[in-house]
């Protein structure tokens, strides 16, 4: 039986606001505080298709969303939440996506394109100087998951990479692991640097100094490179008892390398990832990982851009959203006698 549509009363109950206030937001009236409007729109987003739809705001200009990567797993979740939130604000979205879009000199043309009010840039591959020039031309944009440290006056939304890296490694340390292999991401990425700092901080807290021979960095953080890096670490004369990977795909590659060497997980080797994408729940055993708030990152980026476009006060231009450790079956106590790799 189909579920009845939610009503204005349901939205009011979900937010703790009055029915009159919710109605003003849904009718696009201007006499509503920005925080209140965002609260109502967030509730509508949670209710999904069953929610009463807000009227389009009297807002000029579309939002250009650039994500020059395949829209699967990680990026697909971010773009979907960006699209839904832009729609809730009554604006149109222009999507520029796919790996073929990477070499295009897109950003420099945005200020001169009619009908575009601002942009959401997801892990932009462009050099920092390109973003600085775009900012200097007065074009409003928000970076999601910046590849390099954003300038102080540049709006950006990311996850707490350092805290996430420290949490997952502290988990391994708590299980008795001291010889932890690290499979890091591209060295020039801000996320790679922050997560590596988190990993090493947790090890340092247990009195373990960084071991260069136990650290690998890859250019492209995919399953194949995770497999290759893990194979190198597991073939060391004294192999690690645990591996922590830059993302879940690389952790899956590490699982393959362990299986090829006859190592059981987590009996002989613990493996952890980062992101908590679908594949982390499809492995056997399921993967311990760090959950990034991908959808919240997308929603927050759009909200931040709307405040900038509306010339509203912005409390912080750099927003870091918390990451959550998710413990599953791929991590366990350190083996008393590590088995010999084959």
VOPAKOL-926523 format. One record per residue (C-alpha): x, y, z; residue in one letter; residue number from 1; chain. Coordinates in pm, 1 decimal. Layout:
       xx       yy       zz residuo num cadena
        X        Y        Z       A NUM      A
...
END
This chain:
       xx       yy       zz residuo num cadena
      0.0      0.0      0.0       X   1      A
    143.9    337.6    -97.5       X   2      A
    238.9    567.0    184.5       X   3      A
     30.8    885.2    219.4       X   4      A
    206.8   1205.6    127.8       X   5      A
    351.2   1403.4    413.8       X   6      A
    179.0   1729.4    501.7       X   7      A
    288.8   2071.6    615.4       X   8      A
    192.5   1954.5    964.9       X   9      A
    440.0   1663.6    933.6       X  10      A
    720.6   1899.9    835.8       X  11      A
    630.8   2125.7   1128.5       X  12      A
    642.9   1829.9   1366.6       X  13      A
    980.1   1720.8   1228.2       X  14      A
   1133.1   2066.5   1276.0       X  15      A
    956.6   2190.7   1587.9       X  16      A
    841.2   2497.8   1395.8       X  17      A
    488.3   2630.7   1358.0       X  18      A
    271.7   2535.5   1061.7       X  19      A
    258.8   2902.7    961.1       X  20      A
    640.1   2925.8    951.0       X  21      A
    672.5   2608.0    746.6       X  22      A
    407.9   2736.7    505.2       X  23      A
    598.8   3063.9    455.1       X  24      A
    911.1   2868.7    362.4       X  25      A
    728.3   2633.2    125.7       X  26      A
    552.0   2926.8    -39.6       X  27      A
    883.1   3100.9   -103.5       X  28      A
    807.1   3402.8    112.5       X  29      A
   1098.5   3624.8    205.3       X  30      A
   1012.6   3699.0    569.3       X  31      A
   1186.0   3388.2    704.6       X  32      A
   1523.0   3369.8    880.6       X  33      A
   1791.8   3189.3    673.1       X  34      A
   1850.1   2928.7    946.5       X  35      A
   1477.3   2854.1    965.7       X  36      A
   1453.0   2817.3    587.0       X  37      A
   1746.7   2574.2    586.6       X  38      A
   1588.6   2373.2    870.3       X  39      A
   1264.5   2331.9    675.8       X  40      A
   1438.1   2245.2    348.8       X  41      A
   1651.2   1984.7    526.5       X  42      A
   1336.9   1824.7    672.8       X  43      A
   1174.6   1821.3    329.3       X  44      A
   1485.4   1652.4    193.3       X  45      A
   1467.7   1381.1    458.6       X  46      A
   1101.9   1312.5    385.4       X  47      A
   1189.2   1267.0     17.3       X  48      A
    915.8   1208.9   -240.3       X  49      A
    647.1   1204.4     29.0       X  50      A
    717.4   1564.1    131.7       X  51      A
    520.8   1870.7     25.3       X  52      A
    723.1   2044.1   -243.7       X  53      A
    843.2   2399.8   -191.6       X  54      A
    766.0   2656.6   -454.8       X  55      A
   1061.8   2768.3   -658.0       X  56      A
   1236.1   3064.6   -505.6       X  57      A
   1259.3   3382.4   -706.4       X  58      A
   1623.8   3313.3   -774.6       X  59      A
   1806.2   3401.6  -1091.5       X  60      A
   2079.3   3184.4  -1230.3       X  61      A
   2163.0   2816.0  -1234.0       X  62      A
   2430.9   2640.6  -1028.4       X  63      A
   2715.8   2490.4  -1228.6       X  64      A
   2831.4   2161.0  -1076.0       X  65      A
   3168.6   2029.9  -1191.0       X  66      A
   3271.6   1673.9  -1102.1       X  67      A
   3515.9   1551.9  -1368.6       X  68      A
   3506.1   1187.5  -1255.1       X  69      A
   3284.1    884.1  -1304.3       X  70      A
   2969.8    930.7  -1097.1       X  71      A
   2989.4    603.3   -908.6       X  72      A
   3021.4    529.0   -538.6       X  73      A
   3191.6    827.5   -379.2       X  74      A
   3124.2   1098.7   -636.0       X  75      A
   2774.7    980.6   -723.4       X  76      A
   2658.2   1021.2   -363.3       X  77      A
   2795.2   1374.8   -343.5       X  78      A
   2649.0   1484.7   -678.5       X  79      A
   2308.1   1334.1   -599.0       X  80      A
   2283.5   1524.4   -271.5       X  81      A
   2402.6   1843.8   -443.8       X  82      A
   2133.8   1804.2   -711.7       X  83      A
   1856.2   1739.6   -458.8       X  84      A
   1952.6   2038.2   -246.5       X  85      A
   1980.7   2273.7   -544.9       X  86      A
   1630.1   2166.2   -646.7       X  87      A
   1499.6   2239.9   -296.7       X  88      A
   1635.0   2592.9   -331.9       X  89      A
   1442.8   2637.4   -656.8       X  90      A
   1742.6   2664.4   -886.5       X  91      A
   1847.9   2475.1  -1193.8       X  92      A
   2167.2   2269.4  -1209.1       X  93      A
   2412.9   2245.0  -1496.7       X  94      A
   2627.4   1932.4  -1456.8       X  95      A
   2977.5   1897.2  -1597.4       X  96      A
   3092.6   1542.5  -1518.8       X  97      A
   3294.5   1248.7  -1645.4       X  98      A
   3667.3   1191.5  -1677.4       X  99      A
   3666.5   1331.5  -2031.5       X 100      A
   3589.1   1672.6  -1876.8       X 101      A
   3914.2   1685.1  -1679.2       X 102      A
   4140.8   1851.0  -1938.5       X 103      A
   3880.0   2108.5  -2040.2       X 104      A
   3952.3   2468.6  -1942.7       X 105      A
   3608.7   2511.1  -1794.7       X 106      A
   3646.8   2728.8  -1488.1       X 107      A
   3788.6   3031.5  -1664.3       X 108      A
   3477.1   3057.9  -1882.1       X 109      A
   3224.3   3053.9  -1596.2       X 110      A
   3222.6   3428.1  -1509.5       X 111      A
   3130.2   3515.7  -1867.1       X 112      A
   2851.3   3261.6  -1909.4       X 113      A
   2500.6   3400.9  -1879.8       X 114      A
   2247.9   3236.1  -1654.9       X 115      A
   2500.5   3088.2  -1409.9       X 116      A
   2494.4   3229.2  -1058.1       X 117      A
   2766.5   3019.9   -895.9       X 118      A
   2935.1   2680.9   -888.9       X 119      A
   3000.3   2371.0   -680.6       X 120      A
   3342.0   2225.2   -764.1       X 121      A
   3400.5   1867.1   -646.9       X 122      A
   3765.7   1766.0   -597.9       X 123      A
   3872.1   2010.3   -871.8       X 124      A
   4178.6   1882.9  -1063.3       X 125      A
   4278.2   2235.9  -1163.9       X 126      A
   4587.7   2401.7  -1020.0       X 127      A
   4525.7   2622.9   -714.6       X 128      A
   4610.7   2930.7   -922.7       X 129      A
   4307.6   2863.5  -1145.6       X 130      A
   4076.9   2869.4   -843.4       X 131      A
   4242.7   3186.7   -716.2       X 132      A
   4183.3   3359.7  -1050.8       X 133      A
   3819.8   3251.4  -1045.4       X 134      A
   3782.7   3393.7   -694.2       X 135      A
   3955.8   3716.9   -792.1       X 136      A
   3702.7   3766.4  -1071.6       X 137      A
   3428.1   3768.3   -809.2       X 138      A
   3261.9   3446.1   -920.6       X 139      A
   3089.4   3265.0   -627.6       X 140      A
   3181.5   2898.2   -579.7       X 141      A
   3227.6   2632.5   -312.2       X 142      A
   3485.7   2354.3   -331.0       X 143      A
   3385.1   2009.9   -205.8       X 144      A
   3672.9   1786.3    -90.8       X 145      A
   3952.0   2022.3   -202.4       X 146      A
   4257.7   1855.6   -353.2       X 147      A
   4489.3   2124.9   -215.3       X 148      A
   4456.5   2354.6     87.8       X 149      A
   4198.4   2622.4     -2.6       X 150      A
   4277.6   2991.0     43.2       X 151      A
   4143.1   3152.6    359.5       X 152      A
   3871.5   3343.2    174.2       X 153      A
   3768.5   3049.5    -45.8       X 154      A
   3460.5   2848.7     58.7       X 155      A
   3525.1   2476.5    101.0       X 156      A
   3360.2   2169.7    254.2       X 157      A
   3545.3   1851.2    344.9       X 158      A
   3548.2   1561.0    587.8       X 159      A
   3766.5   1542.7    898.1       X 160      A
   4043.4   1343.2    728.5       X 161      A
   4297.2   1370.2   1010.6       X 162      A
   4049.0   1263.2   1277.6       X 163      A
   3925.5    975.7   1063.3       X 164      A
   4277.0    850.0    996.0       X 165      A
   4365.3    870.3   1363.1       X 166      A
   4043.3    691.1   1467.2       X 167      A
   4090.1    389.7   1240.8       X 168      A
   4457.6    350.0   1333.8       X 169      A
   4380.9    391.6   1704.0       X 170      A
   4133.7    107.3   1659.8       X 171      A
   4411.7   -112.2   1519.2       X 172      A
   4652.2     -5.1   1793.5       X 173      A
   4388.2    -93.5   2051.4       X 174      A
   4377.2   -444.0   1904.4       X 175      A
   4750.3   -476.7   1968.6       X 176      A
   4883.7   -395.7   1622.9       X 177      A
   5211.7   -208.8   1611.5       X 178      A
   5343.1   -307.3   1269.1       X 179      A
   5080.9   -131.5   1057.1       X 180      A
   5126.4    -93.6    683.7       X 181      A
   4990.9    226.0    531.2       X 182      A
   4865.2    238.6    172.6       X 183      A
   4825.2    610.1    109.3       X 184      A
   4669.4    810.2   -170.9       X 185      A
   4832.3   1059.4   -409.8       X 186      A
   5095.0   1255.2   -215.7       X 187      A
   4977.6   1590.2   -355.0       X 188      A
   4620.5   1548.4   -227.9       X 189      A
   4519.4   1731.4     87.5       X 190      A
   4316.8   1428.8    203.3       X 191      A
   4619.9   1200.2    165.8       X 192      A
   4838.8   1427.7    374.1       X 193      A
   4577.5   1470.2    647.1       X 194      A
   4491.9   1099.7    671.6       X 195      A
   4860.6   1003.0    680.4       X 196      A
   4912.2   1250.7    963.4       X 197      A
   4620.6   1089.4   1146.9       X 198      A
   4760.1    739.0   1096.2       X 199      A
   5103.6    834.2   1223.7       X 200      A
   4963.4   1032.8   1518.2       X 201      A
   4780.5    722.9   1642.7       X 202      A
   5092.9    510.2   1606.2       X 203      A
   5304.5    773.5   1779.5       X 204      A
   5058.6    767.5   2068.5       X 205      A
   5147.5    400.1   2111.8       X 206      A
   5519.5    475.1   2093.9       X 207      A
   5560.3    355.8   1734.3       X 208      A
   5777.7    568.4   1507.4       X 209      A
   5687.2    593.6   1136.7       X 210      A
   5849.5    314.3    935.8       X 211      A
   5919.6    422.8    576.2       X 212      A
   5931.9     61.5    458.8       X 213      A
   5572.2     14.6    575.0       X 214      A
   5433.2    310.2    379.4       X 215      A
   5328.7    317.5     15.2       X 216      A
   5167.6    598.6   -185.5       X 217      A
   4979.0    553.6   -510.7       X 218      A
   4901.8    790.8   -795.6       X 219      A
   4551.0    659.4   -859.8       X 220      A
   4364.3    525.8   -552.8       X 221      A
   4190.5    226.0   -711.4       X 222      A
   4159.6   -146.5   -643.5       X 223      A
   4443.3   -246.3   -875.2       X 224      A
   4692.7    -11.6   -711.2       X 225      A
   4574.8   -117.2   -366.8       X 226      A
   4650.1   -476.6   -464.3       X 227      A
   4995.1   -386.0   -592.2       X 228      A
   5091.4   -181.7   -284.9       X 229      A
   4960.0   -444.9    -45.4       X 230      A
   5152.4   -717.4   -228.8       X 231      A
   5474.6   -524.1   -176.0       X 232      A
   5405.3   -481.9    195.4       X 233      A
   5299.4   -841.9    248.6       X 234      A
   5612.9   -971.3     75.4       X 235      A
   5844.3   -792.4    318.6       X 236      A
   6066.0  -1024.8    529.6       X 237      A
   5870.9   -903.4    833.5       X 238      A
   5526.2   -827.1    701.1       X 239      A
   5276.1   -596.4    873.5       X 240      A
   5001.3   -745.3   1091.2       X 241      A
   4754.7   -481.5    971.0       X 242      A
   4699.8   -264.0    664.8       X 243      A
   4512.2     66.1    653.8       X 244      A
   4422.7    191.3    306.6       X 245      A
   4344.9    540.1    174.1       X 246      A
   4001.3    426.9     57.5       X 247      A
   3776.4    122.0     47.7       X 248      A
   3863.5     29.6   -310.1       X 249      A
   4231.1      3.2   -221.9       X 250      A
   4142.0   -198.6     88.1       X 251      A
   3957.4   -446.7   -135.7       X 252      A
   4272.4   -475.3   -347.9       X 253      A
   4466.3   -545.6    -28.7       X 254      A
   4219.4   -824.5     54.5       X 255      A
   4292.3   -983.3   -282.5       X 256      A
   4667.1   -969.8   -215.6       X 257      A
   4615.2  -1131.4    125.8       X 258      A
   4403.8  -1410.5    -24.3       X 259      A
   4672.4  -1482.7   -285.8       X 260      A
   4919.4  -1538.2     -1.5       X 261      A
   4693.1  -1763.9    197.3       X 262      A
   4639.7  -1510.5    475.3       X 263      A
   4308.7  -1512.3    658.6       X 264      A
   4131.3  -1188.9    749.7       X 265      A
   4137.7  -1093.4   1032.4       X 266      A
   4309.5  -1401.9   1179.0       X 267      A
   4643.6  -1339.6   1008.0       X 268      A
   4597.7   -984.1    885.0       X 269      A
   4364.0   -694.9    967.3       X 270      A
   4261.3   -457.2    688.3       X 271      A
   4078.0   -123.3    712.9       X 272      A
   3964.2    130.9    455.6       X 273      A
   3812.7    478.6    435.0       X 274      A
   3484.9    619.0    287.1       X 275      A
   3225.7    347.5    369.3       X 276      A
   3102.8    307.7     11.9       X 277      A
   2888.9      9.1    -89.8       X 278      A
   3183.1   -221.7   -155.9       X 279      A
   3283.1   -205.4    211.2       X 280      A
   2969.2   -401.9    299.1       X 281      A
   3003.6   -647.8      8.5       X 282      A
   3337.2   -803.4    107.3       X 283      A
   3386.0  -1117.2    317.0       X 284      A
   3445.0  -1030.8    590.8       X 285      A
   3284.8   -686.8    571.7       X 286      A
   3534.6   -403.0    581.1       X 287      A
   3618.4   -188.6    880.8       X 288      A
   3629.2    166.5    749.0       X 289      A
   3574.4    535.8    818.4       X 290      A
   3239.2    672.3    707.0       X 291      A
   3263.3   1004.0    529.1       X 292      A
   2944.5   1215.3    538.3       X 293      A
   2932.1   1234.7    159.7       X 294      A
   2568.7   1337.8    123.8       X 295      A
   2598.0   1589.9    404.6       X 296      A
   2903.8   1736.5    231.7       X 297      A
   2695.4   1796.1    -80.7       X 298      A
   2405.7   1949.8    110.0       X 299      A
   2635.2   2172.0    315.0       X 300      A
   2816.5   2296.6      4.1       X 301      A
   2490.9   2404.0   -160.0       X 302      A
   2366.2   2571.4    159.0       X 303      A
   2694.9   2759.4    187.0       X 304      A
   2675.3   2871.8   -176.2       X 305      A
   2315.1   2990.5   -131.7       X 306      A
   2416.4   3200.0    166.6       X 307      A
   2699.0   3353.0    -35.8       X 308      A
   2467.1   3423.8   -329.0       X 309      A
   2212.6   3575.9    -91.4       X 310      A
   2482.6   3792.8     66.7       X 311      A
   2399.7   3641.4    403.4       X 312      A
   2643.0   3611.7    690.8       X 313      A
   2861.5   3300.2    672.6       X 314      A
   2994.9   3173.2   1003.6       X 315      A
   3284.0   2977.1    851.0       X 316      A
   3410.9   2947.9    494.8       X 317      A
   3599.7   2624.3    566.7       X 318      A
   3363.3   2353.8    692.7       X 319      A
   3498.2   2018.1    810.8       X 320      A
   3234.4   1751.7    877.9       X 321      A
   3296.5   1468.1   1120.5       X 322      A
   3395.9   1120.7   1002.9       X 323      A
   3281.4    807.2   1187.2       X 324      A
   3472.0    484.2   1249.8       X 325      A
   3269.3    179.3   1142.0       X 326      A
   3406.3   -143.7   1288.0       X 327      A
   3327.2   -461.5   1095.4       X 328      A
   3479.4   -804.9   1058.0       X 329      A
   3801.7   -726.1    868.8       X 330      A
   3991.6   -615.7   1179.9       X 331      A
   4078.1   -824.3   1484.1       X 332      A
   4343.6   -878.2   1752.1       X 333      A
   4705.1   -895.5   1646.4       X 334      A
   4806.8  -1257.9   1581.9       X 335      A
   5039.1  -1395.3   1848.8       X 336      A
   5268.9  -1544.3   1584.6       X 337      A
   5235.4  -1383.6   1239.8       X 338      A
   5219.4  -1648.1    970.9       X 339      A
   5486.5  -1653.7    702.4       X 340      A
   5369.9  -1506.1    371.5       X 341      A
   5394.6  -1726.5     64.5       X 342      A
END
